[in-house]
């Protein structure tokens, strides 16, 4: 088993253009962690390297239960690596895809809980400050199910701030993000703020509640998708939804940012006033049961003898 400083590398589960990602064990604490290491066999692209550093800088400040925490940014043999919390679970994109395949509907209360947790984490992230104590006005810019993680115990984490922007210090230079989750102003290449992320969270809520993506991305060109996003031409919300829940969707998916909730906290409060408010007590257990059912084989394959949840950190 190879080592990287005090970390024993267990397995490599992802390789990208700029970095490779390992599950590892901290030999000092025995805790499982994730290590994201810059690839030594590639010429480093400056923008991708900047994204790696941005993700780690945010993660190191992410002292919140709904954000993936960063533990260390270091180097070994002149190769940079970051150490982050290991999320023992599945990303929300995989969960939604598996649920559709098995024709399982996510209960409304589970959906509102997951989105409430995302909003709680983003409310904290939007208040992160720089070294001078000034609020960065952080915008994630890529809030999509692939970057939301649900642990096998039902806890929710937001991750991958590699495309994030400090809106109060930086200007938008290009359109980035995942098709299907872009705000109108983001798709138009305009200056953005936290309400852009709120639109993306509205898209995630739509998918959890209605079982399909808010925007139809199949077979669409980038140009067609940007036009649809620019005008917020998403699928209909539907008349069958409970009134207050539908109102949250309509407000978060408004074309104009001034017509959305003023903050993640305000949207979270609105969710708690719906017909299916997040149940902090029971929802995590129900979500844990659902995710373990959907990923029964994967869950069993990653257990260690005598410990049903070996990779969970407190």
C-alpha positions in Angstrom: 0.0 0.0 0.0 1.5 3.3 -1.0 1.8 6.4 1.2 1.6 10.1 0.8 3.1 11.7 3.9 1.1 10.4 6.9 -1.7 9.0 4.6 -2.0 5.4 3.4 -3.7 5.3 0.0 -6.5 2.7 -0.1 -7.7 3.1 -3.7 -7.9 5.5 -6.6 -11.5 6.1 -7.6 -11.3 9.0 -10.0 -8.8 10.5 -12.5 -9.3 13.8 -14.2 -7.3 16.0 -16.5 -5.5 17.7 -13.7 -5.8 15.6 -10.6 -6.4 12.1 -9.3 -8.6 11.3 -6.3 -7.8 8.6 -3.7 -9.5 7.3 -0.7 -6.9 7.1 2.0 -6.4 6.5 5.7 -4.9 9.0 8.1 -2.4 6.9 10.0 -2.5 9.3 12.9 -6.3 9.2 13.6 -7.3 6.1 11.6 -9.9 8.3 9.9 -10.8 7.8 6.2 -10.2 10.8 4.0 -10.1 11.9 0.4 -6.9 13.0 -1.2 -7.0 15.0 -4.4 -3.5 15.0 -5.9 -2.2 17.0 -8.9 -1.1 14.7 -11.6 2.7 14.6 -12.1 2.4 13.1 -15.6 0.7 16.1 -17.1 1.6 19.7 -17.8 -0.5 21.7 -15.4 -3.1 23.9 -17.0 -3.1 27.2 -15.1 -6.9 27.6 -15.0 -7.4 24.0 -13.8 -4.7 24.4 -11.2 -6.4 27.6 -10.0 -9.6 25.7 -9.7 -7.9 23.0 -7.6 -6.5 25.7 -5.3 -9.9 27.5 -5.1 -11.7 24.3 -4.1 -9.2 23.6 -1.4 -9.1 27.2 -0.1 -12.9 27.1 0.3 -12.9 23.6 1.8 -10.4 24.7 4.4 -12.8 27.4 5.5 -15.9 25.1 5.3 -16.5 24.6 8.9 -20.1 23.6 8.5 -22.0 20.4 8.7 -23.4 20.7 5.1 -20.1 21.5 3.4 -17.3 19.1 2.6 -14.5 20.0 4.9 -10.9 20.5 4.0 -8.1 19.3 6.3 -4.8 20.1 4.7 -3.2 21.6 1.6 0.3 20.3 1.2 2.9 18.8 -1.2 4.9 15.6 -1.4 7.9 15.2 -3.8 6.9 18.6 -5.3 3.4 17.4 -6.1 0.5 19.3 -4.5 -2.3 17.5 -2.8 -5.4 18.4 -0.8 -6.9 16.3 2.0 -10.7 16.5 2.5 -13.5 14.8 4.3 -14.5 11.4 2.9 -18.2 11.2 2.3 -19.4 7.7 2.8 -22.4 7.7 0.5 -23.5 8.7 -3.1 -23.8 11.8 -5.1 -27.3 13.1 -5.7 -27.1 12.7 -9.4 -26.5 8.9 -9.0 -29.3 8.7 -6.4 -31.8 10.4 -8.7 -30.8 8.3 -11.7 -31.0 5.1 -9.7 -34.4 6.1 -8.3 -35.7 6.7 -11.8 -34.4 3.4 -13.0 -36.1 1.6 -10.1 -39.3 3.7 -10.5 -39.0 4.9 -6.9 -40.4 8.4 -6.1 -38.5 10.5 -3.6 -41.0 11.6 -1.0 -41.6 15.4 -0.9 -40.4 15.7 2.7 -37.1 14.0 1.7 -36.6 16.5 -1.2 -37.3 19.5 0.9 -34.9 18.3 3.6 -32.1 17.7 1.2 -32.6 21.2 -0.4 -32.9 22.8 3.1 -29.5 21.3 4.0 -28.0 22.6 0.7 -29.3 26.1 1.5 -28.0 25.9 5.1 -24.5 25.1 3.7 -24.6 27.7 1.1 -25.8 30.3 3.6 -22.6 29.7 5.5 -20.4 29.6 2.3 -21.8 33.0 1.2 -20.5 34.5 4.5 -16.9 33.2 4.1 -14.4 36.0 4.4 -10.9 36.6 3.1 -7.7 37.2 5.1 -8.8 40.8 5.8 -12.2 39.7 7.2 -14.1 40.9 4.1 -17.0 38.8 2.9 -16.1 37.3 -0.5 -19.7 37.0 -1.8 -19.0 33.5 -2.8 -21.0 32.0 -5.7 -20.6 28.3 -6.3 -21.5 28.5 -10.0 -21.9 24.7 -10.4 -24.6 23.6 -7.9 -25.8 20.5 -9.6 -26.7 17.0 -8.3 -23.3 15.7 -9.2 -21.8 18.1 -6.6 -24.3 17.3 -3.8 -23.4 14.2 -1.7 -25.7 12.2 0.6 -24.1 10.0 3.2 -25.4 6.6 4.0 -26.6 8.0 7.3 -28.8 10.6 5.5 -26.5 13.6 6.0 -26.0 16.0 3.1 -22.8 17.7 1.9 -22.2 20.3 -0.8 -18.8 19.9 -2.5 -16.6 21.0 -5.5 -16.1 24.7 -5.2 -13.5 24.6 -8.0 -15.6 27.0 -10.2 -16.7 29.3 -7.4 -16.4 33.0 -7.8 -15.8 35.7 -5.2 -18.4 38.0 -6.7 -17.4 41.1 -4.6 -13.8 40.9 -5.9 -14.0 39.2 -9.3 -15.7 39.8 -12.6 -17.4 37.0 -14.7 -15.1 36.2 -17.6 -16.8 33.1 -19.1 -19.9 31.0 -18.8 -19.2 27.9 -16.7 -21.4 25.4 -14.9 -23.5 22.3 -15.7 -26.2 22.5 -18.5 -29.6 22.2 -16.9 -28.7 24.2 -13.8 -27.6 27.6 -15.0 -29.3 30.8 -14.0 -30.5 33.2 -16.7 -27.9 35.8 -15.8 -25.2 33.1 -15.7 -26.1 31.8 -19.1 -25.9 35.4 -20.5 -22.4 35.9 -19.1 -23.6 38.7 -16.8 -22.3 39.5 -13.3 -23.8 37.1 -10.8 -24.4 36.9 -7.1 -25.8 34.3 -4.6 -29.2 34.5 -6.2 -27.7 32.7 -9.2 -26.9 29.7 -7.0 -30.5 29.9 -5.7 -31.8 29.3 -9.2 -29.6 26.2 -9.5 -30.9 25.0 -6.1 -34.4 25.6 -7.5 -33.6 23.3 -10.4 -32.4 20.6 -7.9 -35.6 21.0 -5.9 -37.6 20.6 -9.1 -35.8 17.4 -9.9 -36.3 16.0 -6.4 -40.0 16.9 -6.3 -41.1 16.1 -9.9 -38.7 13.3 -10.7 -37.2 14.9 -13.9 -34.9 17.7 -14.7 -36.3 21.2 -14.9 -34.6 21.7 -18.2 -34.6 19.2 -21.0 -30.9 18.8 -22.0 -31.2 15.7 -24.2 -29.9 16.3 -27.7 -29.7 20.1 -27.3 -26.7 22.1 -28.5 -24.8 24.4 -26.1 -26.3 27.4 -28.0 -29.9 26.0 -27.6 -29.3 25.3 -23.9 -28.0 28.8 -23.2 -31.0 30.3 -24.9 -33.3 28.2 -22.8 -31.5 29.1 -19.6 -31.3 32.8 -20.5 -35.1 32.9 -20.7 -35.6 30.4 -17.9 -37.6 28.2 -20.2 -37.8 25.2 -17.9 -40.5 22.5 -17.9 -43.8 23.5 -16.3 -44.0 23.3 -12.6 -47.4 21.6 -12.8 -50.8 22.3 -11.2 -50.9 19.2 -9.0 -48.2 20.4 -6.6 -49.2 21.7 -3.2 -49.6 25.5 -3.4 -46.9 26.7 -1.1 -44.3 24.1 -2.4 -45.1 25.2 -6.0 -44.6 28.8 -4.9 -41.1 28.1 -3.6 -40.3 26.6 -7.0 -41.7 29.5 -8.9 -39.9 32.1 -6.8 -36.5 30.3 -6.9 -36.8 29.7 -10.7 -37.8 33.3 -11.5 -36.2 34.8 -14.6 -35.2 38.0 -12.8 -32.9 37.7 -9.8 -34.8 40.4 -8.0 -37.9 38.2 -8.1 -36.2 35.4 -6.3 -35.6 35.1 -2.6 -33.1 37.6 -1.3 -30.9 34.9 0.3 -30.4 31.2 0.8 -31.7 31.7 4.4 -34.9 33.2 3.1 -35.5 30.3 0.7 -34.9 27.9 3.5 -37.4 29.7 5.7 -40.0 29.5 2.8 -39.4 25.7 2.5 -40.2 25.3 6.2 -43.6 27.0 5.6 -44.6 24.6 2.8 -47.0 21.7 3.1 -44.0 19.3 3.3 -41.4 21.1 5.5 -38.0 19.5 6.1 -38.2 17.2 9.1 -34.8 17.4 10.7 -35.6 14.5 13.0 -37.0 11.8 10.8 -35.9 12.7 7.2 -32.2 11.7 7.7 -33.2 8.2 8.8 -35.7 7.9 5.9 -33.1 9.2 3.4 -30.5 6.8 4.8 -32.9 3.9 4.3 -33.7 5.0 0.8 -30.1 5.4 -0.3 -29.0 2.1 1.2 -31.9 0.4 -0.6 -31.0 2.0 -3.9 -27.3 1.2 -3.5 -27.5 -2.0 -1.5 -24.6 -3.8 -3.3 -22.3 -0.7 -3.2 -23.1 -0.2 0.5 -22.3 -3.8 1.4 -19.1 -3.8 -0.7 -17.5 -0.9 1.2 -18.2 -2.1 4.8 -15.5 -3.5 7.0 -16.1 -6.5 9.3 -17.8 -5.5 12.6 -18.5 -1.9 11.6 -21.5 -1.1 9.4 -20.4 2.5 8.8 -16.6 2.4 8.8 -15.8 5.6 7.0 -18.1 8.1 8.7 -16.5 11.0 10.5 -18.2 12.8 13.3 
